[in-house]
Amino acid sequence: MPRATPETQPFWDGANANMLTIQHCTACDEWVFYPRERCSHCAAAALEWRQASGRGRIWSFIVVHRAEPAFADLAPYVLAVVELDEGPRMTGIVHGVAAPDTSLIDAPVIVRFDARGDQQVPVWQLESAS
Ligand SMILES: [Zn+2]
């Protein structure tokens, strides 16, 4: 399981409230992910946490057959790099896709949250499956 650090705690707190929150730079108006102390676009320390749309598209994916223990009950599963509507790319599990093929590329997805232990974790679902 991911462990929260001082930089990532707001992300996990948001997830526990079923919200996808990522950093936004008030200096250059760009979104930033993963969490960090300074903007990856302009290096300003002007990052604030905002709720993202929870929508994106599959940019790349793999099928995980041998998962780490915390996710073994899900295997095999699709692990995708999702390009958020806001721009940043984020890795996550795509639920409800048993036998993926290349048609997953660019497929629209929406976020939802699954409990892993006492932490809610963002996962993705094909928009066409909702
Ligand atoms: Zn910036």
Backbone and ligand atoms as CSV (ligand in chain L), in Angstrom:
chain,resi,resn,atom,element,x,y,z
A,1,MET,N,N,0.837,-1.210,0.000
A,1,MET,CA,C,0.000,0.000,0.000
A,1,MET,C,C,0.867,1.252,0.000
A,2,PRO,N,N,0.389,2.279,-0.696
A,2,PRO,CA,C,1.113,3.554,-0.617
A,2,PRO,C,C,1.062,4.101,0.801
A,3,ARG,N,N,2.139,4.735,1.209
A,3,ARG,CA,C,2.176,5.375,2.522
A,3,ARG,C,C,2.199,6.879,2.335
A,4,ALA,N,N,1.372,7.552,3.099
A,4,ALA,CA,C,1.326,9.005,3.001
A,4,ALA,C,C,2.604,9.616,3.557
A,5,THR,N,N,3.056,10.666,2.888
A,5,THR,CA,C,4.170,11.468,3.376
A,5,THR,C,C,3.619,12.880,3.592
A,6,PRO,N,N,4.398,13.782,4.201
A,6,PRO,CA,C,3.871,15.159,4.361
A,6,PRO,C,C,3.418,15.770,3.036
A,7,GLU,N,N,4.108,15.444,1.941
A,7,GLU,CA,C,3.735,16.013,0.637
A,7,GLU,C,C,2.462,15.381,0.084
A,8,THR,N,N,2.255,14.091,0.361
A,8,THR,CA,C,1.126,13.393,-0.259
A,8,THR,C,C,-0.100,13.280,0.648
A,9,GLN,N,N,0.029,13.682,1.925
A,9,GLN,CA,C,-1.088,13.517,2.865
A,9,GLN,C,C,-2.383,14.155,2.357
A,10,PRO,N,N,-2.356,15.369,1.791
A,10,PRO,CA,C,-3.626,15.955,1.302
A,10,PRO,C,C,-4.268,15.111,0.200
A,11,PHE,N,N,-3.443,14.461,-0.640
A,11,PHE,CA,C,-3.997,13.596,-1.686
A,11,PHE,C,C,-4.772,12.440,-1.061
A,12,TRP,N,N,-4.168,11.796,-0.049
A,12,TRP,CA,C,-4.822,10.642,0.590
A,12,TRP,C,C,-6.007,11.072,1.447
A,13,ASP,N,N,-5.915,12.239,2.083
A,13,ASP,CA,C,-7.065,12.760,2.826
A,13,ASP,C,C,-8.241,13.001,1.871
A,14,GLY,N,N,-7.937,13.539,0.688
A,14,GLY,CA,C,-8.970,13.750,-0.311
A,14,GLY,C,C,-9.598,12.441,-0.741
A,15,ALA,N,N,-8.747,11.436,-0.984
A,15,ALA,CA,C,-9.254,10.128,-1.404
A,15,ALA,C,C,-10.196,9.551,-0.352
A,16,ASN,N,N,-9.858,9.742,0.914
A,16,ASN,CA,C,-10.727,9.223,1.977
A,16,ASN,C,C,-12.061,9.949,2.032
A,17,ALA,N,N,-12.134,11.114,1.399
A,17,ALA,CA,C,-13.408,11.825,1.265
A,17,ALA,C,C,-13.991,11.623,-0.138
A,18,ASN,N,N,-13.496,10.583,-0.848
A,18,ASN,CA,C,-13.950,10.273,-2.211
A,18,ASN,C,C,-13.765,11.457,-3.163
A,19,MET,N,N,-12.638,12.146,-3.004
A,19,MET,CA,C,-12.337,13.261,-3.903
A,19,MET,C,C,-10.929,13.077,-4.467
A,20,LEU,N,N,-10.839,13.295,-5.778
A,20,LEU,CA,C,-9.524,13.298,-6.411
A,20,LEU,C,C,-8.988,14.727,-6.331
A,21,THR,N,N,-8.020,14.922,-5.471
A,21,THR,CA,C,-7.447,16.258,-5.310
A,21,THR,C,C,-5.997,16.229,-5.777
A,22,ILE,N,N,-5.652,17.203,-6.582
A,22,ILE,CA,C,-4.269,17.328,-7.034
A,22,ILE,C,C,-3.847,18.786,-6.876
A,23,GLN,N,N,-2.547,19.004,-7.021
A,23,GLN,CA,C,-2.024,20.343,-6.807
A,23,GLN,C,C,-2.230,21.214,-8.048
A,24,HIS,N,N,-2.482,22.478,-7.792
A,24,HIS,CA,C,-2.630,23.466,-8.852
A,24,HIS,C,C,-1.721,24.638,-8.513
A,25,CYS,N,N,-1.008,25.133,-9.522
A,25,CYS,CA,C,-0.070,26.233,-9.305
A,25,CYS,C,C,-0.777,27.555,-9.546
A,26,THR,N,N,-0.818,28.400,-8.516
A,26,THR,CA,C,-1.485,29.689,-8.661
A,26,THR,C,C,-0.591,30.701,-9.381
A,27,ALA,N,N,0.675,30.351,-9.573
A,27,ALA,CA,C,1.579,31.264,-10.285
A,27,ALA,C,C,1.433,31.114,-11.794
A,28,CYS,N,N,1.338,29.878,-12.298
A,28,CYS,CA,C,1.300,29.682,-13.757
A,28,CYS,C,C,0.015,29.000,-14.231
A,29,ASP,N,N,-0.921,28.715,-13.305
A,29,ASP,CA,C,-2.227,28.155,-13.645
A,29,ASP,C,C,-2.133,26.749,-14.256
A,30,GLU,N,N,-1.106,26.003,-13.905
A,30,GLU,CA,C,-0.982,24.616,-14.378
A,30,GLU,C,C,-1.280,23.649,-13.228
A,31,TRP,N,N,-1.724,22.444,-13.596
A,31,TRP,CA,C,-1.948,21.373,-12.633
A,31,TRP,C,C,-0.667,20.564,-12.482
A,32,VAL,N,N,-0.468,20.027,-11.302
A,32,VAL,CA,C,0.779,19.335,-10.982
A,32,VAL,C,C,0.466,17.999,-10.319
A,33,PHE,N,N,1.058,16.942,-10.815
A,33,PHE,CA,C,0.984,15.633,-10.179
A,33,PHE,C,C,2.242,14.885,-10.590
A,34,TYR,N,N,2.903,14.184,-9.683
A,34,TYR,CA,C,2.610,13.831,-8.327
A,34,TYR,C,C,2.842,14.991,-7.366
A,35,PRO,N,N,2.398,14.821,-6.105
A,35,PRO,CA,C,2.538,15.906,-5.145
A,35,PRO,C,C,4.001,16.273,-4.908
A,36,ARG,N,N,4.247,17.569,-4.800
A,36,ARG,CA,C,5.622,18.048,-4.562
A,36,ARG,C,C,5.559,19.435,-3.940
A,37,GLU,N,N,6.731,19.963,-3.604
A,37,GLU,CA,C,6.782,21.250,-2.911
A,37,GLU,C,C,6.771,22.424,-3.874
A,38,ARG,N,N,7.274,22.193,-5.104
A,38,ARG,CA,C,7.339,23.296,-6.061
A,38,ARG,C,C,6.722,22.861,-7.393
A,39,CYS,N,N,6.212,23.818,-8.115
A,39,CYS,CA,C,5.555,23.567,-9.389
A,39,CYS,C,C,6.537,22.948,-10.388
A,40,SER,N,N,6.092,21.904,-11.075
A,40,SER,CA,C,6.947,21.249,-12.067
A,40,SER,C,C,7.004,22.038,-13.377
A,41,HIS,N,N,6.168,23.060,-13.509
A,41,HIS,CA,C,6.167,23.876,-14.725
A,41,HIS,C,C,7.003,25.153,-14.558
A,42,CYS,N,N,6.833,25.830,-13.414
A,42,CYS,CA,C,7.499,27.132,-13.246
A,42,CYS,C,C,8.345,27.215,-11.988
A,43,ALA,N,N,8.366,26.157,-11.181
A,43,ALA,CA,C,9.201,26.064,-9.976
A,43,ALA,C,C,8.730,26.962,-8.835
A,44,ALA,N,N,7.585,27.612,-8.984
A,44,ALA,CA,C,7.071,28.430,-7.879
A,44,ALA,C,C,6.597,27.538,-6.738
A,45,ALA,N,N,6.696,28.046,-5.538
A,45,ALA,CA,C,6.177,27.324,-4.373
A,45,ALA,C,C,4.758,27.803,-4.089
A,46,ALA,N,N,3.951,27.888,-5.139
A,46,ALA,CA,C,2.608,28.454,-5.044
A,46,ALA,C,C,1.560,27.390,-5.348
A,47,LEU,N,N,1.759,26.208,-4.779
A,47,LEU,CA,C,0.847,25.104,-5.066
A,47,LEU,C,C,-0.258,25.038,-4.035
A,48,GLU,N,N,-1.483,24.849,-4.525
A,48,GLU,CA,C,-2.618,24.623,-3.632
A,48,GLU,C,C,-3.341,23.371,-4.100
A,49,TRP,N,N,-4.112,22.787,-3.200
A,49,TRP,CA,C,-4.828,21.555,-3.515
A,49,TRP,C,C,-6.217,21.891,-4.015
A,50,ARG,N,N,-6.588,21.288,-5.143
A,50,ARG,CA,C,-7.924,21.507,-5.697
A,50,ARG,C,C,-8.517,20.174,-6.111
A,51,GLN,N,N,-9.822,20.117,-6.119
A,51,GLN,CA,C,-10.508,18.917,-6.585
A,51,GLN,C,C,-10.440,18.858,-8.106
A,52,ALA,N,N,-9.982,17.731,-8.628
A,52,ALA,CA,C,-9.921,17.529,-10.068
A,52,ALA,C,C,-11.269,17.010,-10.565
A,53,SER,N,N,-11.422,17.012,-11.880
A,53,SER,CA,C,-12.697,16.582,-12.469
A,53,SER,C,C,-12.967,15.097,-12.249
A,54,GLY,N,N,-11.902,14.320,-12.059
A,54,GLY,CA,C,-12.074,12.873,-11.932
A,54,GLY,C,C,-12.261,12.192,-13.278
A,55,ARG,N,N,-11.960,12.926,-14.334
A,55,ARG,CA,C,-12.089,12.365,-15.683
A,55,ARG,C,C,-10.748,12.383,-16.390
A,56,GLY,N,N,-10.565,11.377,-17.258
A,56,GLY,CA,C,-9.330,11.323,-18.020
A,56,GLY,C,C,-9.452,10.292,-19.125
A,57,ARG,N,N,-8.315,10.012,-19.760
A,57,ARG,CA,C,-8.262,9.012,-20.824
A,57,ARG,C,C,-7.070,8.112,-20.595
A,58,ILE,N,N,-7.221,6.849,-21.000
A,58,ILE,CA,C,-6.117,5.901,-20.841
A,58,ILE,C,C,-5.021,6.242,-21.844
A,59,TRP,N,N,-3.862,6.538,-21.305
A,59,TRP,CA,C,-2.715,6.920,-22.137
A,59,TRP,C,C,-1.862,5.699,-22.460
A,60,SER,N,N,-1.785,4.764,-21.505
A,60,SER,CA,C,-1.011,3.535,-21.663
A,60,SER,C,C,-1.495,2.551,-20.610
A,61,PHE,N,N,-1.249,1.278,-20.813
A,61,PHE,CA,C,-1.661,0.314,-19.783
A,61,PHE,C,C,-0.859,-0.967,-19.893
A,62,ILE,N,N,-0.854,-1.722,-18.798
A,62,ILE,CA,C,-0.331,-3.089,-18.786
A,62,ILE,C,C,-1.364,-3.960,-18.077
A,63,VAL,N,N,-1.225,-5.275,-18.211
A,63,VAL,CA,C,-2.052,-6.210,-17.451
A,63,VAL,C,C,-1.170,-6.840,-16.382
A,64,VAL,N,N,-1.572,-6.676,-15.137
A,64,VAL,CA,C,-0.810,-7.223,-14.008
A,64,VAL,C,C,-1.354,-8.608,-13.672
A,65,HIS,N,N,-0.501,-9.602,-13.802
A,65,HIS,CA,C,-0.897,-10.966,-13.445
A,65,HIS,C,C,-0.385,-11.361,-12.069
A,66,ARG,N,N,0.784,-10.843,-11.702
A,66,ARG,CA,C,1.358,-11.154,-10.387
A,66,ARG,C,C,1.442,-9.864,-9.593
A,67,ALA,N,N,0.421,-9.644,-8.776
A,67,ALA,CA,C,0.298,-8.378,-8.074
A,67,ALA,C,C,1.010,-8.422,-6.738
A,68,GLU,N,N,1.287,-7.234,-6.204
A,68,GLU,CA,C,1.795,-7.184,-4.842
A,68,GLU,C,C,0.668,-7.609,-3.907
A,69,PRO,N,N,1.020,-8.073,-2.693
A,69,PRO,CA,C,0.011,-8.704,-1.822
A,69,PRO,C,C,-1.259,-7.875,-1.605
A,70,ALA,N,N,-1.123,-6.560,-1.460
A,70,ALA,CA,C,-2.306,-5.739,-1.160
A,70,ALA,C,C,-3.326,-5.744,-2.295
A,71,PHE,N,N,-2.885,-6.113,-3.502
A,71,PHE,CA,C,-3.787,-6.084,-4.656
A,71,PHE,C,C,-3.959,-7.462,-5.299
A,72,ALA,N,N,-3.458,-8.505,-4.622
A,72,ALA,CA,C,-3.469,-9.847,-5.208
A,72,ALA,C,C,-4.883,-10.334,-5.504
A,73,ASP,N,N,-5.856,-9.891,-4.695
A,73,ASP,CA,C,-7.234,-10.343,-4.893
A,73,ASP,C,C,-7.830,-9.815,-6.191
A,74,LEU,N,N,-7.194,-8.806,-6.776
A,74,LEU,CA,C,-7.734,-8.203,-8.004
A,74,LEU,C,C,-7.144,-8.824,-9.274
A,75,ALA,N,N,-6.001,-9.475,-9.166
A,75,ALA,CA,C,-5.279,-9.948,-10.350
A,75,ALA,C,C,-6.047,-11.050,-11.081
A,76,PRO,N,N,-5.965,-11.102,-12.413
A,76,PRO,CA,C,-5.269,-10.121,-13.249
A,76,PRO,C,C,-6.089,-8.834,-13.388
A,77,TYR,N,N,-5.377,-7.712,-13.453
A,77,TYR,CA,C,-6.070,-6.430,-13.603
A,77,TYR,C,C,-5.275,-5.506,-14.516
A,78,VAL,N,N,-5.975,-4.497,-14.978
A,78,VAL,CA,C,-5.351,-3.506,-15.852
A,78,VAL,C,C,-4.800,-2.370,-15.000
A,79,LEU,N,N,-3.524,-2.084,-15.179
A,79,LEU,CA,C,-2.893,-0.933,-14.543
A,79,LEU,C,C,-2.587,0.074,-15.649
A,80,ALA,N,N,-3.204,1.230,-15.546
A,80,ALA,CA,C,-3.117,2.192,-16.640
A,80,ALA,C,C,-2.434,3.480,-16.203
A,81,VAL,N,N,-1.847,4.157,-17.172
A,81,VAL,CA,C,-1.470,5.556,-16.999
A,81,VAL,C,C,-2.616,6.366,-17.587
A,82,VAL,N,N,-3.280,7.105,-16.713
A,82,VAL,CA,C,-4.437,7.895,-17.117
A,82,VAL,C,C,-4.017,9.354,-17.257
A,83,GLU,N,N,-4.307,9.919,-18.410
A,83,GLU,CA,C,-4.079,11.355,-18.586
A,83,GLU,C,C,-5.339,12.084,-18.151
A,84,LEU,N,N,-5.225,12.821,-17.051
A,84,LEU,CA,C,-6.367,13.546,-16.514
A,84,LEU,C,C,-6.793,14.644,-17.478
A,85,ASP,N,N,-8.071,15.005,-17.428
A,85,ASP,CA,C,-8.542,16.139,-18.235
A,85,ASP,C,C,-7.734,17.395,-17.920
A,86,GLU,N,N,-7.229,17.482,-16.676
A,86,GLU,CA,C,-6.422,18.640,-16.265
A,86,GLU,C,C,-5.010,18.610,-16.843
A,87,GLY,N,N,-4.581,17.453,-17.375
A,87,GLY,CA,C,-3.269,17.394,-18.005
A,87,GLY,C,C,-2.297,16.386,-17.413
A,88,PRO,N,N,-2.117,16.360,-16.080
A,88,PRO,CA,C,-1.136,15.415,-15.528
A,88,PRO,C,C,-1.535,13.965,-15.770
A,89,ARG,N,N,-0.549,13.098,-15.754
A,89,ARG,CA,C,-0.784,11.661,-15.897
A,89,ARG,C,C,-0.601,10.988,-14.551
A,90,MET,N,N,-1.471,9.974,-14.304
A,90,MET,CA,C,-1.533,9.315,-13.013
A,90,MET,C,C,-1.720,7.826,-13.251
A,91,THR,N,N,-1.023,7.016,-12.499
A,91,THR,CA,C,-1.142,5.569,-12.635
A,91,THR,C,C,-2.272,5.055,-11.754
A,92,GLY,N,N,-3.053,4.106,-12.280
A,92,GLY,CA,C,-4.111,3.545,-11.452
A,92,GLY,C,C,-4.707,2.297,-12.059
A,93,ILE,N,N,-5.399,1.544,-11.224
A,93,ILE,CA,C,-6.078,0.327,-11.663
A,93,ILE,C,C,-7.363,0.700,-12.396
A,94,VAL,N,N,-7.643,-0.007,-13.489
A,94,VAL,CA,C,-8.914,0.158,-14.195
A,94,VAL,C,C,-9.774,-1.055,-13.881
A,95,HIS,N,N,-10.889,-0.819,-13.225
A,95,HIS,CA,C,-11.769,-1.913,-12.821
A,95,HIS,C,C,-12.703,-2.326,-13.953
A,96,GLY,N,N,-13.101,-3.567,-13.928
A,96,GLY,CA,C,-14.146,-4.035,-14.816
A,96,GLY,C,C,-13.693,-4.314,-16.231
A,97,VAL,N,N,-12.385,-4.490,-16.428
A,97,VAL,CA,C,-11.866,-4.815,-17.752
A,97,VAL,C,C,-11.137,-6.144,-17.634
A,98,ALA,N,N,-11.777,-7.208,-18.092
A,98,ALA,CA,C,-11.204,-8.534,-17.887
A,98,ALA,C,C,-10.183,-8.894,-18.949
A,99,ALA,N,N,-10.487,-8.632,-20.196
A,99,ALA,CA,C,-9.613,-9.055,-21.288
A,99,ALA,C,C,-9.315,-7.868,-22.185
A,100,PRO,N,N,-8.410,-7.000,-21.748
A,100,PRO,CA,C,-8.191,-5.757,-22.484
A,100,PRO,C,C,-7.484,-5.985,-23.809
A,101,ASP,N,N,-7.667,-5.061,-24.692
A,101,ASP,CA,C,-6.915,-5.041,-25.937
A,101,ASP,C,C,-6.508,-3.608,-26.214
A,102,THR,N,N,-5.909,-3.362,-27.339
A,102,THR,CA,C,-5.393,-2.022,-27.593
A,102,THR,C,C,-6.490,-0.978,-27.713
A,103,SER,N,N,-7.740,-1.423,-27.796
A,103,SER,CA,C,-8.820,-0.444,-27.877
A,103,SER,C,C,-8.941,0.367,-26.589
A,104,LEU,N,N,-8.267,-0.062,-25.539
A,104,LEU,CA,C,-8.297,0.714,-24.296
A,104,LEU,C,C,-7.564,2.042,-24.428
A,105,ILE,N,N,-6.632,2.107,-25.357
A,105,ILE,CA,C,-5.889,3.357,-25.515
A,105,ILE,C,C,-6.852,4.481,-25.886
A,106,ASP,N,N,-6.734,5.567,-25.140
A,106,ASP,CA,C,-7.558,6.764,-25.336
A,106,ASP,C,C,-8.995,6.593,-24.836
A,107,ALA,N,N,-9.297,5.456,-24.204
A,107,ALA,CA,C,-10.655,5.263,-23.696
A,107,ALA,C,C,-10.904,6.228,-22.534
A,108,PRO,N,N,-12.081,6.888,-22.526
A,108,PRO,CA,C,-12.392,7.787,-21.416
A,108,PRO,C,C,-12.691,7.008,-20.138
A,109,VAL,N,N,-12.174,7.502,-19.033
A,109,VAL,CA,C,-12.365,6.854,-17.734
A,109,VAL,C,C,-12.796,7.897,-16.704
A,110,ILE,N,N,-13.470,7.380,-15.678
A,110,ILE,CA,C,-13.849,8.242,-14.556
A,110,ILE,C,C,-13.336,7.611,-13.273
A,111,VAL,N,N,-13.038,8.431,-12.301
A,111,VAL,CA,C,-12.460,7.944,-11.054
A,111,VAL,C,C,-13.554,7.437,-10.127
A,112,ARG,N,N,-13.215,6.430,-9.367
A,112,ARG,CA,C,-13.995,6.092,-8.187
A,112,ARG,C,C,-13.013,5.638,-7.127
A,113,PHE,N,N,-13.528,5.277,-5.954
A,113,PHE,CA,C,-12.623,5.007,-4.841
A,113,PHE,C,C,-12.934,3.660,-4.223
A,114,ASP,N,N,-11.884,2.887,-3.989
A,114,ASP,CA,C,-12.011,1.573,-3.379
A,114,ASP,C,C,-11.240,1.539,-2.069
A,115,ALA,N,N,-11.823,0.882,-1.088
A,115,ALA,CA,C,-11.142,0.746,0.202
A,115,ALA,C,C,-10.059,-0.311,0.100
A,116,ARG,N,N,-8.870,0.067,0.525
A,116,ARG,CA,C,-7.751,-0.874,0.692
A,116,ARG,C,C,-7.292,-0.692,2.120
A,117,GLY,N,N,-7.666,-1.650,2.983
A,117,GLY,CA,C,-7.403,-1.424,4.398
A,117,GLY,C,C,-8.220,-0.220,4.861
A,118,ASP,N,N,-7.590,0.701,5.565
A,118,ASP,CA,C,-8.329,1.874,6.059
A,118,ASP,C,C,-8.133,3.081,5.144
A,119,GLN,N,N,-7.648,2.830,3.939
A,119,GLN,CA,C,-7.398,3.930,2.996
A,119,GLN,C,C,-8.267,3.762,1.756
A,120,GLN,N,N,-8.919,4.839,1.340
A,120,GLN,CA,C,-9.606,4.841,0.049
A,120,GLN,C,C,-8.563,5.132,-1.029
A,121,VAL,N,N,-8.603,4.351,-2.095
A,121,VAL,CA,C,-7.616,4.470,-3.166
A,121,VAL,C,C,-8.355,4.793,-4.460
A,122,PRO,N,N,-7.883,5.799,-5.196
A,122,PRO,CA,C,-8.537,6.089,-6.471
A,122,PRO,C,C,-8.293,4.979,-7.490
A,123,VAL,N,N,-9.350,4.551,-8.140
A,123,VAL,CA,C,-9.268,3.582,-9.231
A,123,VAL,C,C,-10.072,4.166,-10.391
A,124,TRP,N,N,-9.979,3.525,-11.535
A,124,TRP,CA,C,-10.625,4.076,-12.727
A,124,TRP,C,C,-11.617,3.086,-13.277
A,125,GLN,N,N,-12.608,3.602,-13.936
A,125,GLN,CA,C,-13.649,2.790,-14.551
A,125,GLN,C,C,-13.904,3.368,-15.934
A,126,LEU,N,N,-14.061,2.487,-16.917
A,126,LEU,CA,C,-14.358,2.973,-18.261
A,126,LEU,C,C,-15.669,3.749,-18.233
A,127,GLU,N,N,-15.668,4.899,-18.859
A,127,GLU,CA,C,-16.877,5.704,-18.894
A,127,GLU,C,C,-18.013,4.928,-19.564
A,128,SER,N,N,-17.661,4.102,-20.544
A,128,SER,CA,C,-18.677,3.329,-21.258
A,128,SER,C,C,-19.307,2.257,-20.380
A,129,ALA,N,N,-18.669,1.952,-19.228
A,129,ALA,CA,C,-19.190,0.916,-18.331
A,129,ALA,C,C,-20.048,1.514,-17.234
A,130,SER,N,N,-20.144,2.836,-17.193
A,130,SER,CA,C,-20.879,3.465,-16.094
A,130,SER,C,C,-22.337,3.685,-16.456
L,1,ZN,ZN,ZN,3.693,26.945,-11.859
